């Protein structure tokens, strides 16, 4: 017997599947975990990579990516 779907969270679950990071920003490998949480109005994903051991937070920026050039 299947568990009934709580329709209050269907849109949130769909947004999580759509927006969750899939690749490590350090090595481009598959992420092991991407846990979503909110800080005020900002959505954040706590992520971990099994490939290189990187852990950190990724904050979606919307339709446009913003960032900085790392030092060489």
N, CA, C and O of each residue as an XYZ file, in Angstrom:
288
protein
N       0.844     -1.179      0.000
C       0.000      0.000      0.000
C       0.890      1.244      0.000
O       1.828      1.335      0.791
N       0.601      2.193     -0.877
C       1.434      3.395     -0.975
C       0.971      4.468      0.010
O      -0.190      4.511      0.417
N       1.910      5.323      0.373
C       1.627      6.432      1.278
C       0.919      7.536      0.502
O       1.332      7.848     -0.615
N      -0.129      8.137      1.053
C      -0.819      9.218      0.340
C       0.094     10.442      0.184
O       0.910     10.734      1.059
N      -0.053     11.144     -0.927
C       0.752     12.327     -1.217
C       0.150     13.527     -0.500
O      -1.049     13.786     -0.602
N       0.997     14.262      0.230
C       0.553     15.493      0.885
C       0.659     16.618     -0.139
O       1.754     17.104     -0.423
N      -0.462     17.024     -0.684
C      -0.489     17.991     -1.788
C       0.042     19.378     -1.415
O       0.321     20.185     -2.301
N       0.185     19.666     -0.119
C       0.721     20.969      0.277
C       2.184     21.133     -0.129
O       2.661     22.260     -0.264
N       2.899     20.031     -0.326
C       4.337     20.108     -0.584
C       4.728     19.670     -1.998
O       5.916     19.568     -2.302
N       3.758     19.416     -2.850
C       4.046     18.947     -4.204
C       4.868     19.983     -4.978
O       5.847     19.621     -5.631
N       4.493     21.247     -4.918
C       5.226     22.295     -5.641
C       6.638     22.458     -5.086
O       7.582     22.655     -5.852
N       6.797     22.378     -3.760
C       8.130     22.494     -3.156
C       9.027     21.334     -3.576
O      10.205     21.537     -3.870
N       8.484     20.130     -3.607
C       9.259     18.952     -4.017
C       9.683     19.075     -5.478
O      10.807     18.719     -5.830
N       8.791     19.576     -6.327
C       9.123     19.755     -7.743
C      10.222     20.809     -7.903
O      11.131     20.630     -8.714
N      10.149     21.907     -7.141
C      11.174     22.951     -7.203
C      12.525     22.414     -6.728
O      13.566     22.752     -7.293
N      12.504     21.579     -5.692
C      13.753     21.002     -5.201
C      14.391     20.103     -6.268
O      15.592     20.197     -6.520
N      13.601     19.248     -6.884
C      14.135     18.375     -7.935
C      14.684     19.185     -9.101
O      15.701     18.815     -9.687
N      14.027     20.280     -9.442
C      14.451     21.114    -10.559
C      15.715     21.900    -10.235
O      16.595     22.017    -11.088
N      15.828     22.444     -9.021
C      16.875     23.400     -8.693
C      18.075     22.844     -7.926
O      19.104     23.514     -7.835
N      17.966     21.644     -7.378
C      19.064     21.096     -6.578
C      20.325     20.956     -7.428
O      20.260     20.444     -8.545
N      21.473     21.405     -6.914
C      22.729     21.245     -7.658
C      23.007     19.764     -7.909
O      22.715     18.918     -7.064
N      23.566     19.465     -9.059
C      23.850     18.082     -9.412
C      25.346     17.785     -9.510
O      25.764     16.631     -9.416
N      26.150     18.834     -9.699
C      27.579     18.641     -9.908
C      28.390     19.464     -8.919
O      28.009     20.573     -8.547
N      29.506     18.902     -8.506
C      30.410     19.551     -7.558
C      31.069     20.766     -8.215
O      31.584     20.652     -9.327
N      31.063     21.931     -7.550
C      31.721     23.099     -8.125
C      33.249     23.003     -8.080
O      33.936     23.815     -8.699
N      33.778     22.029     -7.363
C      35.230     21.871     -7.250
C      35.788     20.916     -8.303
O      36.787     21.228     -8.950
N      35.142     19.736     -8.483
C      35.684     18.734     -9.410
C      34.723     18.357    -10.531
O      35.090     17.582    -11.415
N      33.507     18.885    -10.515
C      32.461     18.607    -11.509
C      31.915     17.183    -11.424
O      31.193     16.746    -12.321
N      32.251     16.454    -10.353
C      31.697     15.116    -10.148
C      30.270     15.202     -9.630
O      29.781     16.282     -9.298
N      29.614     14.064     -9.564
C      28.251     14.010     -9.035
C      28.260     14.290     -7.536
O      29.120     13.786     -6.813
N      27.308     15.088     -7.069
C      27.203     15.365     -5.640
C      26.588     14.183     -4.917
O      25.685     13.526     -5.435
N      27.082     13.917     -3.723
C      26.547     12.827     -2.912
C      25.266     13.257     -2.214
O      24.357     12.449     -2.025
N      25.192     14.521     -1.832
C      24.026     15.011     -1.099
C      23.816     16.491     -1.441
O      24.776     17.237     -1.633
N      22.561     16.898     -1.514
C      22.202     18.302     -1.694
C      20.949     18.534     -0.850
O      19.827     18.300     -1.301
N      21.160     18.997      0.379
C      20.064     19.216      1.313
C      19.647     20.679      1.260
O      20.465     21.572      1.481
N      18.386     20.920      0.969
C      17.877     22.286      0.843
C      17.446     22.833      2.201
O      16.820     22.137      3.001
N      17.798     24.100      2.440
C      17.281     24.796      3.613
C      17.110     26.261      3.259
O      17.618     26.734      2.242
N      16.395     26.963      4.103
C      16.110     28.373      3.873
C      16.767     29.204      4.956
O      16.784     28.819      6.125
N      17.314     30.359      4.555
C      17.839     31.343      5.488
C      17.185     32.665      5.094
O      17.553     33.289      4.099
N      16.206     33.074      5.901
C      15.349     34.218      5.574
C      14.670     33.920      4.229
O      13.944     32.931      4.121
N      14.887     34.739      3.220
C      14.270     34.528      1.916
C      15.181     33.789      0.943
O      14.777     33.521     -0.188
N      16.408     33.451      1.360
C      17.359     32.779      0.475
C      17.272     31.268      0.594
O      17.314     30.713      1.692
N      17.151     30.618     -0.540
C      17.234     29.156     -0.575
C      18.698     28.784     -0.643
O      19.466     29.411     -1.373
N      19.093     27.779      0.104
C      20.466     27.305      0.079
C      20.465     25.788      0.039
O      19.533     25.135      0.508
N      21.526     25.246     -0.530
C      21.714     23.805     -0.579
C      23.045     23.476      0.071
O      24.090     23.964     -0.359
N      23.009     22.646      1.111
C      24.244     22.152      1.700
C      24.616     20.908      0.896
O      23.815     19.982      0.769
N      25.829     20.891      0.357
C      26.226     19.839     -0.573
C      27.510     19.154     -0.134
O      28.328     19.723      0.588
N      27.662     17.923     -0.589
C      28.850     17.135     -0.296
C      29.191     16.296     -1.517
O      28.306     15.757     -2.181
N      30.495     16.192     -1.808
C      30.967     15.419     -2.953
C      31.810     14.247     -2.464
O      32.777     14.436     -1.725
N      31.443     13.043     -2.875
C      32.239     11.866     -2.526
C      33.520     11.788     -3.347
O      34.495     11.175     -2.912
N      33.530     12.398     -4.521
C      34.689     12.321     -5.412
C      35.919     13.028     -4.868
O      37.000     12.443     -4.800
N      35.751     14.302     -4.476
C      36.916     15.079     -4.027
C      36.850     15.446     -2.551
O      37.819     15.972     -2.005
N      35.720     15.177     -1.895
C      35.591     15.488     -0.478
C      35.108     16.895     -0.181
O      35.017     17.280      0.985
N      34.794     17.683     -1.225
C      34.326     19.055     -1.017
C      32.975     19.053     -0.305
O      32.117     18.215     -0.582
N      32.800     19.997      0.609
C      31.495     20.263      1.215
C      31.301     21.759      1.251
O      32.265     22.512      1.385
N      30.071     22.193      1.133
C      29.801     23.618      1.191
C      28.365     23.921      0.846
O      27.550     23.024      0.632
N      28.074     25.210      0.797
C      26.727     25.677      0.484
C      26.705     26.274     -0.911
O      27.641     26.949     -1.339
N      25.611     26.008     -1.603
C      25.370     26.602     -2.909
C      24.055     27.355     -2.812
O      23.045     26.801     -2.379
N      24.070     28.627     -3.219
C      22.887     29.473     -3.194
C      22.464     29.758     -4.630
O      23.215     30.394     -5.370
N      21.279     29.303     -5.045
C      20.812     29.613     -6.395
C      20.653     31.124     -6.561
O      20.222     31.822     -5.643
N      21.009     31.614     -7.746
C      20.942     33.050     -8.002
C      19.832     33.433     -8.955
O      19.681     34.608     -9.289
N      19.050     32.461     -9.399
C      17.978     32.774    -10.339
C      18.404     32.470    -11.760
O      19.179     31.544    -12.000
N      17.903     33.241    -12.691
C      18.147     32.966    -14.108
C      19.562     33.305    -14.545
O      20.024     32.816    -15.576
N      20.256     34.135    -13.777
C      21.582     34.584    -14.170
C      22.599     34.172    -13.110
O      22.356     34.331    -11.914
N      23.719     33.650    -13.545
C      24.768     33.260    -12.595
C      25.631     34.469    -12.242
O      25.988     35.264    -13.111
N      25.958     34.595    -10.975
C      26.888     35.630    -10.546
C      28.016     34.958     -9.799
O      27.820     33.903     -9.196
N      29.167     35.538     -9.829
C      30.302     34.935     -9.148
C      31.527     35.823     -9.261
O      31.425     37.024     -9.511
N      32.680     35.213     -9.074
C      33.930     35.957     -9.171
C      34.973     35.071     -9.825
O      34.843     33.847     -9.859
N      35.995     35.704    -10.335
C      37.107     34.983    -10.942
C      38.095     34.624     -9.856
O      38.570     35.515     -9.152
N      38.426     33.341     -9.689
C      39.388     32.986     -8.648
C      40.784     33.511     -8.981
O      41.127     33.710    -10.146
N      41.567     33.727     -7.949
C      42.945     34.178     -8.148
C      43.739     33.093     -8.838
O      43.508     31.906     -8.605
N      44.682     33.492     -9.695
C      45.501     32.517    -10.420
C      46.867     32.434     -9.813
O      47.706     31.666    -10.284
